[in-house]
Amino acid sequence: MAPKNPARDNREARERLRLYQARQGLHDRQRRRRVRDNLVGAGVLVLVAALATGSQLAFAGSRGNGSADASASATATPTPTPSASATAANTGDVPSKEIAKGATWTGSLTLNKSIDLGIELDGAKAPQAASVEISLIKEQFYNGTTCHRLADSDGLKFLQCGSANGDGTGDAGFEYGPLENVPSDGVYDEGTIAIARSTSPYSQSTQFFIVYGDTTLDGSTGGYTVVGKVTSGLSELESKIAAKGISSPGDDGTGEPKVATTITAATIAQEK
């Protein structure tokens, strides 16, 4: 195996994000405009409600500047704004929901060069989310990004990945909705792949979580889009990553996996 080359990895990461910088400018301008135009009072109420739901995955989409604290008040963007959370609209250049073509898409997700997960995306039940994931995988957005957050307790077992900055912050220059294919009972079965988000159903972006043991999440704010499932390799994820534990868990018991975890490859293709 070739030795690691941090300089090269950094260059590749910068190149991967360079393609999104133009989109990010538009995204930021729209966000600032929403902050100015929305009612601050309504936004504050949304934030207070969010802080009351400490066990929810949505608000742990970010772990703020790479710290070990994965508190429930964190969000999927580096600079969360209460008023933006109340906005029910896509922002930025969101990939067309027609990309998924209402079909089943299959592929693979490789972690740490040795853990190969077979994946399946449901373009019929979650056309918008599947289209976004297909687009990101084809553009190799995920290659080199880390899985920054692990939950390993009774009824809460997931690995969260896809942060643009590798620490739970950043996006691809867009956020989107609506929620799709949400479990009515709040139970996310083992093998589920779902989309992480902040307070708003339209705050989905690049982050997703892989459920490696049946997990129940509070659905009072709408739940989480189930975009697909892991079809093989889940036992390796559990034994080689989850079973090794969590480094410096936060108040909710989640944190960085002790085994540093990177997405080293991803593929996707429409099932024939």
N, C-alpha and C positions, 0 to 999 in steps of 0.2 A: 504494500500500500504506500502511495506517495506521501511524503510528509506534508503537514498542513502548511499553507502559505497564507498567513493573515493578510498580507498586502494585496495579494491577488483576490482573496475573498472580499475584501473591502471594495476593491475596484468593481468587482462584479455586482456587488450590492448597490453601489452608486449608479452603475449603468442601468440596473433593473428599475431603479426609482426615477431615473432621468426622464423616461418616457412619460412619467405621470406629472412632472412638474408643471407643465402648461395647464393641465386639468386642475391641479391643485390651486393655481391662482384664481381660476374661476370659482372653484369651490369656496375658497376663503372669502372672496368678495360677497358671494351669496350669503355665507354664514354671517358676516358682519352686517349685511343689510337686514337679515332676519332679526339679529340682536337689536338693531335700532328700531325696527318697525313693530315687533311683537309686543304684547302687553307684558311688562315685567312681573306684574302681580300673578298672572296665570302661570308664568314660568316658575316662579318661586313655589307655588303650590305643587307643581309637578315634581320639583326637586325634593320637597319635603316628603312627598309620597314615595319617591324612589328610595330615600334614605331609610324609610321604615321597612323596606323589604330586604333585609340583610342577607338572606340566603340566595338571592337571585343571581343567576349567572350573568344576566345582561350587564349589570353595572360593574362587573369584574372584567370587562373587555379590555380594560387598561390597568396596568399596575404602576402607573406614574413614574417615569424616569428610571425604570428598572429597579425600584426598591422592592424589598421583600413583602411589603404590605399589599395584599390583594383585597382591600376593603370593598364593601358593597357600594360605596359611593363613587368609585372610579368609573370611568366611561371609556368607550371605544375610540375616543378622539383625544388628542393632546390638550385641547383647550375647550372643555365642555361648557356649554351655555344653556341655562334653564330655558330661555325663550326658544332656542333652536329645537329643544326637545318637544315642544308643543306643535311644531310644524309638520303637517302630514303631506309632504311632497318630496320627490326625489331632488337631489342636488348634484351638480356636476354631470359628467358625461357617462351615464349609466349604460352598460351594454344592453342591447335590445333583447327583450324577452323572447324574441323569435329565434334566437340562436339555438335554443334547446330543441326546437321543432316538435315539442310534445313527445319526444322519444326518450328511451332509456339510453344512458351513456355510461360506459364502463371504462375503467382505467386502473391506475395504480398510484400510490403515494408511498415514497420511500423515506424512511427516517434513519438518520445516522448511517446511511449507505448499506445497512444490513437488515433493517426491518421493513419488509415489503407488505403493504396493505393493499388488498384488492378493494376497489371502490365502485359504487354504482350511484349515479345521479338520476333523479326522477324528474324528467322534463315535462311530464304530464301533470303531476301534483304540485310541483314547485317550479314553474317555467321561468320566473324572473330570477330566482336564486340560482337555479341550475345554469341559466345562461351566463350569469356573472361568474360562477365558478369555472365553467367551461372556458370563458374568455381569459380569465386570470391564469388558468393552467396552461392554455395554449401560448400565452405570452410569457410563460416561465416566470411569472411574478413571484410564485412561492419558493422557487429554488433558492436556497440559502437563508430563508427566513427561519426563525426559531419557534418552537412550541414553548411558550413562556409560562404557562399556568397549568398546574395539576391539582385535581381534587381527588381525594382518596379516603372517603369516609362512608359510613352506612347510608345508602340511598343517594350518594353524591359522588359519582366516579366519572371523571372526564379529563381529557387533555385538550387544552385550548391552543390553537395555532393561528398563523396567518397575519400576525401584526407586521405592518410594513417596516417598523423600526426595531422589531425583535423584542420589545419590552412591554407590549400591550398598547402601544400608541401608534398613531399614523394610519393612513388609509391610502387608497389608490386615486384620490382626487374626486371621489363620489361617495354618496350614501343613498340608499334606496329602500323601498318598500314595495308593496305591503307585505305583511306576514302571510306565509303560505303553509299549508299542510301541518298545522299546529295540533299536537295531540290534545284531545278534548279533556283528558283526565290528568294532564300534566306529567305523564309518565313517558320518559324517553328511553326506549328499550336499548339493551346492549347492542352495540354496533351502529347506533344512530349517528349520522353526521348532521349537525344543525348549525345555524348561523347565529353567531354572537351579536349582541347589539347593546345600545345604551337605552335611555328611557323611551325614546320614540320608536314606533314600529318602522319608521323611515330612517333609522340610524344604522341599518345593516351596511356593511362594507366588505372588508376582506377577511375578517376573522371568523373562524368556525371552531366547533368543538366536536371531538370524537368521544362518544360515550362507550366506555369499556365495561360497564356494569350498570344494570338498570338504575336509572336516576329519576328522581321526582323533583320538579321545579315549580315554584309558585307561578301560576298562570294569571294572576290578578292584573298584570299589565299587558296581557295579550299572549304570552308564551313566546316560543322561538320556532322559526321556520325549520322544518325537517327537509333537508335538500336531498338526502340519500342515505346510504349505509355502507359499512365496511363488510365486505363479503369474505375476506380471508385475512389471516395474519394478526387478528386481534389478540390472540393469546401471547404472541411475541411482544406486542406493545405492553401488555400487562406485566409479563415476567421480566422484561429487560428495562422497562422505564418506570411504570407505576409502582411495581413492587419494591423498587429501590428507595422510595420515599420522597419527601418534599423538603426542600431547603428553606429554612426560616419561614414557616407558615405564618400567614396573617391571621387577623381576628376570626376570619371565617374558616380557618383551617386549610386554605389553599395557598399555593405559592409555586415558585420555580421547582421543576423536578430536579432531584439531586443529579440525575443523569442528564447532562446538557443535551437537548434534543433539537435537531435541525432537519428541516425538510430538504433532502438532497436531490430529489427528483420527483416529478409528477407527470402523468400522462392521462389522456382522455380521448375517447373516440365514440362516435355513435354506434350503438349496437345494431348489427345487421339482422 
